[in-house]
């Protein structure tokens, strides 16, 4: 099954790994060291060279898309442990972490994508709350709607807890009145 990959061309010029090399640098290295005819145009009479270059390009692109490319085994192990720890604690994953899961653990990727989408929906709803009490009720309602038999229940609870905790630390939350009645009194409408 083919998979479409969209690459932001601007990102090819920026550093893709901790070593400061860009994707263009990696491609130049691969084609510069491994090509037999350097910068000469490819001739139609050399299909093997074309195949070899295409294989090199495929490997270079895969390395570019793999966030663990260029890591030592110890670094890769720490990166992987960090991903799964973030999932368990309900934290948001970075694009590199999601790319790793999408490539090497698609089942977990699908679970995490669903959890993050639900987390983002809760965050959007929390921003629309008009009181701290309403935010608490929204959070409690969201938690109570998680089915007991959901295979991602623990991770989703952690994500909701983290999202609500982050919201409570925000200025948006701090500026909310405690209750809806307090907001009405401040506006001078009194109930």
Secondary structure, 3 states (H helix, E strand, C coil): CCCCCCCCHHHHHCECCCCCCEHHHHHHHHHHHHCCCCCCCCCCCCHHHHHHHHHHHHHHHHHHHCCCCCCCHHHHHHHHHHHHHHHHHCCCCCHHHHHHHHHHCHHHHHHHHHHHHHHHHHHHHHHCCCEHHHHHHHHHHHHHCCCCCCCCHHHHHHHHHHHHHHHHHCHHHHCCECCHHHHHHHHCCCC
